[in-house]
Structures are given as C-alpha cells and as structure tokens.
Amino acid sequence: MFKKGKEFFRNFLVWLYVILTVPTFGLFSLIIRKHFWAYIWCKGLLKILGIKVEVIKNKELPKGIYIFMSNHQSQLDIPVLEKVLKPYNIRFLAKKSLFKIPFFGWGIKALGYVPVEREDPREGLKSVLACIERIKKGFSLVIFPEGTRSPTGELLPFKLGGFIIPLKSKIPVVAVSIWGTRDILPKGALWFRISSRKKVKVYIDEPIETKDLSGKDKERLAQLVRERILRGLEIIKKEEEVE
C-alpha cells in the first residue's frame, strides 16, 4: 500500500513537472539554443521518478562523434539516453509530427533535433542531408532503427533508411541496448510503474567503423547492429539473473 501511494505521488509530481516546465523550457530553448536545456529537463524527470541508470560498457568509449543506434522500448529511452550520452553532444531523430506540438516541438527544433518523415522519399532525403549537416557541426546522432517502440520488449525488424546516414558520413556506429524502461512505462501508457522497478540498464558496445563500407552495405550494417544490440540485451539479462 505504501509503495502504491508513493508511486501515485511521484506520478502526480511528474505530470505537474511536465505541465509547468515544457512551456518554459520550450521558450528558453528558442531564446538560448543550447542543448543543456534538454539535458536538465531529462535529468529532472528521472530524479522525480527516482530512476537509477546503470551503464555497462564493453570498453570505454572515447569522446568523439558517433551515430548511436538503440533498441526502443519506451518514451523513457530518450531521457535515459540524454543522461548516459551527455559527453557526446547528441541529437535525436524524431517523428516530424512531434515538431508541431506547441512549445515542445518548437524547443526540439531549436535544439537541432532532426524531423523524420518515413512515408515520403523526398522528405527522407531531406532528413539524411539534415543529419549530415548536424554531424558536420560536431553533433552525434541517436537513431532508433526499429522506428517505433516495441510493445513486447522484443527487438522489432529494422527500418533500413537510417543506415544510409553512417554510410554516407563515414561516422562510426555504436550499438546501444536499453533494458527496464518498458517495465516502467510501456508503449501507450501514461502511468509510470515505479513501484515494481526503478533501475534501468544501458549497455554501450564498441564502435563499428564505416569508412570501408558503401551504400551497398546497408543490410550488412543493419544486421551487425542488430546482433550487437541483442548481445547487449543478453549481457544485461544475465546480470539481472545474478542480482
């Protein structure tokens, strides 16, 4: 009963936080176009929820520009990755419709997030060019190759369009595996289930070099990234069994 009461209180605080801060941070982002607004907001959200993030690395990832490709289990994946990948100056690819949301959409546009429209090939080309421009400016990118959140937690088939970006830019790809966010906030849910779980684990793999790859290697690269994300999930699950 105490746990449920605490969960209710934290959910109340989170939605109050969202209602009060999204307009403010959206406006601040328009005026001062610095990515720390997104980082601060995400950090605040995780703190209110009491979520702890544990990072597991194959090897220490040097600072640099990367294209991070992650599985997608929950809307919580975004604040988790904002926190974990802070040293790499990240920007997300996001659905074009999100950019139309007042304050929120204006803010992510001002901060350099990239709108994606998968149904229109011409818009897709614009997204690729926009991503390459972000990379030239020194930003790393975060892509969810599944294209949507997995309702079951199982890795969905990949959309291949995003793999054009590392092949064109010759930037290394880093596979990232996230576990635990779906238990807290499944797809379609608005209630954070923090009474049952408060820890999220993130596995960061070694970079995959793309310098010697061409556009013809899109499927090969996708398969390699998929294998590494699955391997990361298995490593996390084994750790959970030990705990």
N, C-alpha and C positions, 0 to 999 in steps of 0.2 A: 504493500500500500504506500509506504514511504517513497519507494522508487518511482511509482507511477505519479505520485504528487510532485516529485522533483522533476520528472520528465515533462509534466504539464507546465510547470513553472518555467522551465528552460524554453519550451516551445513558445510560451507567451512572450518571453523576453526576446527570442529570435525574431518573431514576427513584428514586434514593436521596433526592434532594431532595424529591420528591413524597411518598414514604413517610414521611419524617421530619417534614416541615413541615405537611402538610394537617391532621393531628390538632391540632397546636399552634396553627396559625392559626385553625382552626375554633373551638377553645376560647377563644382570645384575642378572636375576633370576638363570641362570646357574652357575654364579660365586659365588653369595651370595644367598643361598637358603632360603630367608626369605619372609614370606607371605606379609610383608608390601609393597612389590613391587606391588602386585595385588591391595591392598587397595589404594595405592597412585594413581595408574593408573585409577582405577574406580572413585575415588573421583575427579580427574582432568576432566574426561569425563563428569560427572554430572555438574561440575562447569561451563564448557564451554557451555553446553546446557542450563544452568540456571534453572535446575530442582531442585525443593524443595521436600524433602521427609518428610512426616508426619507419625509418628509411633503412633499407638493406641495399648494399652496393656490391657488385661483382668486384669492381676496382674503383678507386677514387676517380671521379670524372673531372678532368682539368677544366678550368674556365675556358670558355670559347663559344662559338656559335654552333648550335645543333638544331636538328629537327627531331623533336621528341614525338614518338608515336605510342599512344597508350590505349589500353582497353578502356571501355566506358560503361560504368555500372550505375552511375548516379549523378545528379546535379552537383553533389558534394565533391566530385572528382576535380572540379575547377578550383574551388578554394584550396583543396589539398595540394594540387599541383602548383598553385600560385605560391604557397608556402615552401614546398620542397624545392622548387626550381628557381627560387628567387635569384640566386647568383648568376643565372644565365639570361636575364633580361628577356623574358618570354612574352610572346603574344599568341593568342589563341585564334584558330579558325572557328567561326561561329555561323549558325544559320542566318541568312540575310534577314529573315523576319524579326529576329531579336533586335536588330538595329533600329526598328521602327517603334520600339517601346519607349515612351517618354522618359526622359532622364537616364534610365538605364542604358537604352540604346544609344543615346547621344553620348553618354560617357564612354562606352566601349569603343565607339567610333573615334572619339577624340584621342583615346589612348593607343590607337593603332591596331586594334583587333581587325581581323580580315573577314568580311562577309562572304559567305559561300552560297551559291545557288546551283544545286546539282542537276536540276532539270533542264537548264538552258546551257548548251555547249559554249556559246559566246560568253555568257556570264562566268562559266567555269574557267575559260581562258583568262578573263579579267582577274579572277581570283589568283590564278597561278602567277600572273605578272605582278599583282599586288604583293604576293608573298615574296617574290624575288626582290622587290623593292625594299620590303621590310628587312630582309637578310642583308642587303647592301648597306642599310643604315645601322647594322650591328645587332639586330634582334634575332633571338632564337624563336622557333615556332613550335606550337603544340598542336598535333593533329590526332583526332580520334578516327582511325581508319574504318571502324565499324559504321560510322556515320550516324549512329543513334545509340541510346542507352540499351543495354541488354536487360530484358525483363527477368531473365532467369539467372544471370550471372555468368552463363556460358559465353564463350567468345563467338560473336556473330561473324558471318562472312565479311570480308573486307571490300570496301569501295576502292578501286584502283586509282581514281583520279588524283588523290593526294600524293601518290608516289611519284608523280611527274615532278613535283617540286624539288625533292633532293636530287633527282637525276638531272634536272636542268641546272640547278645551282651548285651541284657537286659538294653539298654540305653533308657531313656525317649524320646518320640516323641513329638515334638512341631509343631502344625499346624500353617502355616503362609498364610495369604491372601494378595495378591497384587492387587491393582486397579489403573489404569491410565496409565500404561506402554504401553498397546496396542494402546491407543489413540495417543501416541507419535510415536511409532514405531511398526506397525502391522507386523505380520508374512509375510516374503517375501519382506518387504520394506527396502529401503536403505536411505530414506529421513526422517529426524526427524521432526515431525509436531508440533513444539513447539509454533507456533502462536496461536493454539487453546487450548493448555493445557501445564502447566508447573509443576503441582503438582501431586505427586504420593503418595498414602496412603498405609500403610502396617499395617495389624492387626496381633498381636502375641498372640496366645492363651496360656492357661495353659498347662504344660507338661502332657502327657499321660504316666503313668507308665507301663512298660512292664515286670517287674520282675515276675509276676504271670502268664504270658502268655506263650504259647508254639507255636511250628511251626504250629499247627492246627488252631491257631487263626489268621492266615494271613488275611483272608477275613473280619473277625470281626474288626480287627485293621484298615484295609483299609476303611471300612465303617465309623468308628468313625472319622478317619482323614478327610474323605470327608465331613462329616456332620459339622465338626468344621471349615473347610475352607469355606464352603458355609455360615455358620453362620457369619464368619468374613466378608465375602463379603457383606452380608446383612447389617451388622453394618456400614460398610464404606458407602454403598449407602444411608442409612438413614441420615448419617452425611452430605453427599453431598446435599441431598434434603433440609436440614436445611440451609446450606450455600447459 
